[in-house]
């Protein structure tokens, strides 16, 4: 069963290209500590390999972050103490896709007939 929006973990899928190496390095030097401090944990890092199917333009980098809750994710995005950090991500990347997914134990909630 799906959890209420803020009751449990959410997963952030980050897909992007590197636009400015130095800017993204500035972000990546500090972001792991700040992500952890705000209740996040990187569960997967990847480099694009191949597009098998789909209509999304491939991106070179994939990161999946598990956040304790939606509130934890939001606190990372809106913390005034990080106002100087996020521009490094924004300036260091391009074609950014940032999607949130609820944690599900199985797919049954998605497969139920619509009323």
Backbone as JSON Lines, residues from 0, in Angstrom:
{"i":0,"aa":"X","n":[0.84,-1.18,0.0],"ca":[0.0,0.0,0.0],"c":[0.89,1.25,0.0]}
{"i":1,"aa":"X","n":[0.49,2.23,-0.77],"ca":[1.23,3.49,-0.81],"c":[1.12,4.2,0.54]}
{"i":2,"aa":"X","n":[2.17,4.87,0.91],"ca":[2.2,5.59,2.18],"c":[1.75,7.02,1.95]}
{"i":3,"aa":"X","n":[1.2,7.67,2.99],"ca":[0.92,9.09,2.84],"c":[2.19,9.83,2.44]}
{"i":4,"aa":"X","n":[2.03,10.95,1.76],"ca":[3.16,11.65,1.15],"c":[4.33,11.87,2.09]}
{"i":5,"aa":"X","n":[4.1,12.12,3.37],"ca":[5.22,12.42,4.25],"c":[5.46,11.34,5.3]}
{"i":6,"aa":"X","n":[4.84,10.17,5.14],"ca":[4.94,9.15,6.17],"c":[6.21,8.32,6.09]}
{"i":7,"aa":"X","n":[6.85,8.27,4.98],"ca":[8.01,7.4,4.88],"c":[8.91,7.82,3.74]}
{"i":8,"aa":"X","n":[9.79,6.93,3.36],"ca":[10.8,7.28,2.37],"c":[10.23,7.7,1.02]}
{"i":9,"aa":"X","n":[10.94,8.61,0.39],"ca":[10.7,8.94,-1.01],"c":[12.05,8.82,-1.72]}
{"i":10,"aa":"X","n":[11.99,8.55,-3.0],"ca":[13.19,8.39,-3.81],"c":[13.25,9.5,-4.84]}
{"i":11,"aa":"X","n":[14.39,10.14,-4.91],"ca":[14.61,11.18,-5.91],"c":[15.49,10.62,-7.01]}
{"i":12,"aa":"X","n":[14.95,10.61,-8.21],"ca":[15.7,10.21,-9.39],"c":[16.26,11.47,-10.02]}
{"i":13,"aa":"X","n":[17.56,11.53,-10.14],"ca":[18.27,12.66,-10.74],"c":[18.93,12.18,-12.02]}
{"i":14,"aa":"X","n":[18.58,12.78,-13.14],"ca":[19.21,12.49,-14.42],"c":[19.72,13.81,-14.98]}
{"i":15,"aa":"X","n":[20.97,13.84,-15.42],"ca":[21.51,15.1,-15.92],"c":[22.79,14.88,-16.7]}
{"i":16,"aa":"X","n":[23.22,15.94,-17.35],"ca":[24.52,15.99,-18.02],"c":[25.4,16.97,-17.26]}
{"i":17,"aa":"X","n":[26.68,16.78,-17.34],"ca":[27.63,17.72,-16.73],"c":[27.84,18.87,-17.72]}
{"i":18,"aa":"X","n":[27.55,20.07,-17.28],"ca":[27.7,21.25,-18.14],"c":[28.99,22.0,-17.82]}
{"i":19,"aa":"X","n":[29.37,22.02,-16.55],"ca":[30.58,22.72,-16.11],"c":[31.22,21.87,-15.01]}
{"i":20,"aa":"X","n":[32.32,21.26,-15.35],"ca":[32.99,20.32,-14.44],"c":[33.34,20.96,-13.1]}
{"i":21,"aa":"X","n":[33.92,22.15,-13.11],"ca":[34.34,22.8,-11.87],"c":[33.14,23.14,-10.98]}
{"i":22,"aa":"X","n":[32.07,23.61,-11.59],"ca":[30.86,23.92,-10.81],"c":[30.3,22.65,-10.17]}
{"i":23,"aa":"X","n":[30.21,21.58,-10.96],"ca":[29.63,20.36,-10.39],"c":[30.57,19.75,-9.34]}
{"i":24,"aa":"X","n":[31.86,19.86,-9.53],"ca":[32.8,19.4,-8.51],"c":[32.59,20.17,-7.2]}
{"i":25,"aa":"X","n":[32.37,21.48,-7.31],"ca":[32.13,22.29,-6.11],"c":[30.87,21.79,-5.39]}
{"i":26,"aa":"X","n":[29.85,21.41,-6.15],"ca":[28.63,20.85,-5.55],"c":[28.91,19.48,-4.93]}
{"i":27,"aa":"X","n":[29.59,18.62,-5.67],"ca":[29.77,17.23,-5.22],"c":[30.73,17.1,-4.04]}
{"i":28,"aa":"X","n":[31.58,18.07,-3.81],"ca":[32.47,18.02,-2.64],"c":[31.69,18.2,-1.34]}
{"i":29,"aa":"X","n":[30.66,18.98,-1.38],"ca":[29.91,19.32,-0.17],"c":[28.57,18.59,-0.05]}
{"i":30,"aa":"X","n":[27.97,18.24,-1.17],"ca":[26.6,17.72,-1.14],"c":[26.43,16.4,-0.38]}
{"i":31,"aa":"X","n":[27.36,15.44,-0.42],"ca":[27.11,14.2,0.33],"c":[26.86,14.44,1.82]}
{"i":32,"aa":"X","n":[27.65,15.32,2.42],"ca":[27.48,15.63,3.84],"c":[26.15,16.32,4.09]}
{"i":33,"aa":"X","n":[25.78,17.25,3.23],"ca":[24.53,17.99,3.41],"c":[23.31,17.11,3.14]}
{"i":34,"aa":"X","n":[23.39,16.25,2.14],"ca":[22.3,15.31,1.87],"c":[22.07,14.45,3.11]}
{"i":35,"aa":"X","n":[23.14,13.88,3.65],"ca":[23.02,13.03,4.84],"c":[22.47,13.81,6.03]}
{"i":36,"aa":"X","n":[22.91,15.03,6.21],"ca":[22.45,15.85,7.34],"c":[20.96,16.16,7.24]}
{"i":37,"aa":"X","n":[20.4,16.11,6.03],"ca":[18.99,16.4,5.82],"c":[18.15,15.13,5.64]}
{"i":38,"aa":"X","n":[18.72,13.98,5.95],"ca":[17.94,12.74,5.9],"c":[17.96,12.01,4.58]}
{"i":39,"aa":"X","n":[18.98,12.27,3.76],"ca":[19.09,11.59,2.47],"c":[20.24,10.62,2.45]}
{"i":40,"aa":"X","n":[20.13,9.66,1.54],"ca":[21.18,8.65,1.37],"c":[21.24,8.26,-0.1]}
{"i":41,"aa":"X","n":[22.4,8.42,-0.71],"ca":[22.56,8.02,-2.1],"c":[22.55,6.5,-2.15]}
{"i":42,"aa":"X","n":[21.62,5.95,-2.95],"ca":[21.53,4.5,-3.07],"c":[22.06,3.99,-4.41]}
{"i":43,"aa":"X","n":[22.22,4.88,-5.38],"ca":[22.77,4.45,-6.67],"c":[23.35,5.65,-7.41]}
{"i":44,"aa":"X","n":[24.5,5.42,-8.02],"ca":[25.15,6.35,-8.92],"c":[25.4,5.61,-10.22]}
{"i":45,"aa":"X","n":[25.21,6.27,-11.34],"ca":[25.46,5.57,-12.59],"c":[25.84,6.49,-13.72]}
{"i":46,"aa":"X","n":[26.53,5.91,-14.69],"ca":[26.88,6.61,-15.92],"c":[26.07,5.96,-17.03]}
{"i":47,"aa":"X","n":[25.5,6.76,-17.9],"ca":[24.66,6.26,-18.98],"c":[25.4,5.23,-19.8]}
{"i":48,"aa":"X","n":[24.69,4.15,-20.1],"ca":[25.26,3.09,-20.91],"c":[24.58,2.98,-22.27]}
{"i":49,"aa":"X","n":[23.24,2.85,-22.26],"ca":[22.54,2.61,-23.52],"c":[21.05,2.85,-23.34]}
{"i":50,"aa":"X","n":[20.42,3.41,-24.36],"ca":[18.98,3.59,-24.36],"c":[18.34,2.38,-25.03]}
{"i":51,"aa":"X","n":[17.56,1.64,-24.28],"ca":[16.91,0.44,-24.81],"c":[15.55,0.81,-25.42]}
{"i":52,"aa":"X","n":[14.75,1.57,-24.68],"ca":[13.45,2.02,-25.16],"c":[13.04,3.25,-24.37]}
{"i":53,"aa":"X","n":[12.1,4.0,-24.89],"ca":[11.6,5.17,-24.16],"c":[11.77,6.44,-24.95]}
{"i":54,"aa":"X","n":[11.04,7.47,-24.49],"ca":[11.04,8.72,-25.23],"c":[11.74,9.85,-24.49]}
{"i":55,"aa":"X","n":[12.53,9.53,-23.48],"ca":[13.29,10.55,-22.76],"c":[14.68,10.65,-23.39]}
{"i":56,"aa":"X","n":[15.14,11.87,-23.55],"ca":[16.49,12.08,-24.08],"c":[17.49,11.57,-23.05]}
{"i":57,"aa":"X","n":[18.41,10.7,-23.45],"ca":[19.39,10.17,-22.49],"c":[20.2,11.28,-21.82]}
{"i":58,"aa":"X","n":[20.52,11.05,-20.55],"ca":[21.4,11.92,-19.78],"c":[22.63,11.08,-19.39]}
{"i":59,"aa":"X","n":[23.74,11.72,-19.16],"ca":[24.98,10.99,-18.87],"c":[25.08,10.48,-17.43]}
{"i":60,"aa":"X","n":[24.39,11.13,-16.48],"ca":[24.53,10.8,-15.06],"c":[23.17,10.45,-14.48]}
{"i":61,"aa":"X","n":[23.16,9.43,-13.6],"ca":[21.97,9.03,-12.87],"c":[22.35,8.9,-11.4]}
{"i":62,"aa":"X","n":[21.55,9.54,-10.53],"ca":[21.72,9.4,-9.09],"c":[20.34,9.14,-8.5]}
{"i":63,"aa":"X","n":[20.24,8.13,-7.63],"ca":[19.01,7.88,-6.89],"c":[19.32,8.12,-5.42]}
{"i":64,"aa":"X","n":[18.52,9.0,-4.8],"ca":[18.68,9.33,-3.39],"c":[17.42,8.91,-2.65]}
{"i":65,"aa":"X","n":[17.6,8.17,-1.56],"ca":[16.49,7.84,-0.69],"c":[16.44,8.89,0.4]}
{"i":66,"aa":"X","n":[15.28,9.53,0.55],"ca":[15.06,10.54,1.58],"c":[14.15,9.96,2.63]}
{"i":67,"aa":"X","n":[14.38,10.27,3.9],"ca":[13.56,9.76,5.0],"c":[12.09,10.09,4.81]}
{"i":68,"aa":"X","n":[11.81,11.23,4.18],"ca":[10.44,11.69,3.97],"c":[10.46,12.81,2.94]}
{"i":69,"aa":"X","n":[9.28,13.2,2.52],"ca":[9.18,14.35,1.63],"c":[9.66,15.61,2.35]}
{"i":70,"aa":"X","n":[9.37,15.69,3.64],"ca":[9.82,16.85,4.42],"c":[11.34,16.93,4.45]}
{"i":71,"aa":"X","n":[12.01,15.79,4.55],"ca":[13.48,15.78,4.55],"c":[14.01,16.29,3.21]}
{"i":72,"aa":"X","n":[13.42,15.82,2.12],"ca":[13.8,16.28,0.78],"c":[13.59,17.79,0.66]}
{"i":73,"aa":"X","n":[12.42,18.25,1.08],"ca":[12.11,19.67,1.0],"c":[13.06,20.5,1.86]}
{"i":74,"aa":"X","n":[13.45,19.96,3.02],"ca":[14.37,20.71,3.88],"c":[15.73,20.89,3.21]}
{"i":75,"aa":"X","n":[16.16,19.89,2.44],"ca":[17.42,20.01,1.7],"c":[17.31,21.09,0.62]}
{"i":76,"aa":"X","n":[16.21,21.09,-0.08],"ca":[16.02,22.05,-1.17],"c":[15.86,23.48,-0.69]}
{"i":77,"aa":"X","n":[15.27,23.67,0.5],"ca":[14.9,25.03,0.92],"c":[15.71,25.57,2.1]}
{"i":78,"aa":"X","n":[16.65,24.81,2.62],"ca":[17.45,25.27,3.75],"c":[18.25,26.51,3.36]}
{"i":79,"aa":"X","n":[18.02,27.64,4.03],"ca":[18.75,28.86,3.68],"c":[20.26,28.71,3.82]}
{"i":80,"aa":"X","n":[20.71,27.81,4.68],"ca":[22.15,27.6,4.85],"c":[22.78,26.95,3.62]}
{"i":81,"aa":"X","n":[21.94,26.43,2.72],"ca":[22.45,25.79,1.5],"c":[22.24,26.65,0.26]}
{"i":82,"aa":"X","n":[21.85,27.89,0.46],"ca":[21.59,28.78,-0.67],"c":[22.82,28.96,-1.57]}
{"i":83,"aa":"X","n":[24.0,28.81,-1.0],"ca":[25.23,28.93,-1.79],"c":[25.63,27.62,-2.45]}
{"i":84,"aa":"X","n":[25.0,26.5,-2.05],"ca":[25.35,25.18,-2.6],"c":[24.59,24.87,-3.88]}
{"i":85,"aa":"X","n":[23.28,25.06,-3.87],"ca":[22.44,24.66,-5.0],"c":[22.82,25.32,-6.33]}
{"i":86,"aa":"X","n":[23.27,26.56,-6.35],"ca":[23.7,27.13,-7.64],"c":[24.83,26.35,-8.31]}
{"i":87,"aa":"X","n":[25.69,25.7,-7.52],"ca":[26.75,24.88,-8.12],"c":[26.15,23.7,-8.89]}
{"i":88,"aa":"X","n":[25.1,23.08,-8.32],"ca":[24.41,21.99,-9.03],"c":[23.75,22.53,-10.29]}
{"i":89,"aa":"X","n":[23.06,23.65,-10.15],"ca":[22.34,24.23,-11.27],"c":[23.29,24.67,-12.39]}
{"i":90,"aa":"X","n":[24.39,25.3,-12.02],"ca":[25.35,25.78,-13.01],"c":[26.25,24.68,-13.55]}
{"i":91,"aa":"X","n":[26.41,23.62,-12.78],"ca":[27.3,22.54,-13.19],"c":[26.63,21.45,-14.0]}
{"i":92,"aa":"X","n":[25.31,21.52,-14.12],"ca":[24.57,20.48,-14.82],"c":[23.67,21.1,-15.88]}
{"i":93,"aa":"X","n":[23.21,20.24,-16.78],"ca":[22.24,20.67,-17.79],"c":[21.27,19.53,-18.03]}
{"i":94,"aa":"X","n":[20.16,19.84,-18.65],"ca":[19.13,18.84,-18.99],"c":[18.7,18.06,-17.76]}
{"i":95,"aa":"X","n":[18.55,18.76,-16.64],"ca":[18.28,18.12,-15.35],"c":[16.85,17.61,-15.29]}
{"i":96,"aa":"X","n":[16.7,16.36,-14.9],"ca":[15.4,15.76,-14.58],"c":[15.48,15.36,-13.11]}
{"i":97,"aa":"X","n":[14.52,15.82,-12.32],"ca":[14.5,15.52,-10.89],"c":[13.09,15.09,-10.55]}
{"i":98,"aa":"X","n":[12.88,13.79,-10.4],"ca":[11.56,13.22,-10.14],"c":[11.55,12.54,-8.78]}
{"i":99,"aa":"X","n":[10.43,12.68,-8.07],"ca":[10.24,12.0,-6.78],"c":[9.31,10.81,-6.96]}
{"i":100,"aa":"X","n":[9.63,9.73,-6.26],"ca":[8.82,8.52,-6.29],"c":[8.51,8.08,-4.87]}
{"i":101,"aa":"X","n":[7.26,7.68,-4.64],"ca":[6.9,7.08,-3.35],"c":[7.54,5.71,-3.25]}
{"i":102,"aa":"X","n":[7.82,5.3,-2.02],"ca":[8.28,3.94,-1.79],"c":[7.05,3.05,-1.75]}
{"i":103,"aa":"X","n":[7.08,1.96,-2.52],"ca":[6.01,0.97,-2.51],"c":[6.6,-0.37,-2.12]}
{"i":104,"aa":"X","n":[5.83,-1.17,-1.4],"ca":[6.26,-2.53,-1.08],"c":[6.03,-3.45,-2.27]}
{"i":105,"aa":"X","n":[5.04,-3.13,-3.09],"ca":[4.77,-3.88,-4.32],"c":[3.94,-2.99,-5.24]}
{"i":106,"aa":"X","n":[3.58,-3.47,-6.41],"ca":[2.89,-2.66,-7.4],"c":[1.37,-2.72,-7.31]}
{"i":107,"aa":"X","n":[0.83,-3.47,-6.36],"ca":[-0.63,-3.61,-6.27],"c":[-1.36,-2.27,-6.23]}
{"i":108,"aa":"X","n":[-0.89,-1.25,-5.48],"ca":[-1.62,0.01,-5.49],"c":[-1.74,0.62,-6.88]}
{"i":109,"aa":"X","n":[-0.78,0.37,-7.74],"ca":[-0.82,0.92,-9.09],"c":[-1.66,0.09,-10.04]}
{"i":110,"aa":"X","n":[-1.92,-1.16,-9.68],"ca":[-2.62,-2.08,-10.56],"c":[-4.09,-2.26,-10.22]}
{"i":111,"aa":"X","n":[-4.56,-1.59,-9.18],"ca":[-5.97,-1.66,-8.83],"c":[-6.82,-1.03,-9.91]}
{"i":112,"aa":"X","n":[-8.01,-1.61,-10.16],"ca":[-8.89,-0.98,-11.15],"c":[-9.3,0.41,-10.69]}
{"i":113,"aa":"X","n":[-9.44,1.31,-11.65],"ca":[-9.87,2.67,-11.32],"c":[-11.37,2.64,-11.04]}
{"i":114,"aa":"X","n":[-11.81,3.45,-10.07],"ca":[-13.25,3.46,-9.74],"c":[-14.09,4.04,-10.85]}
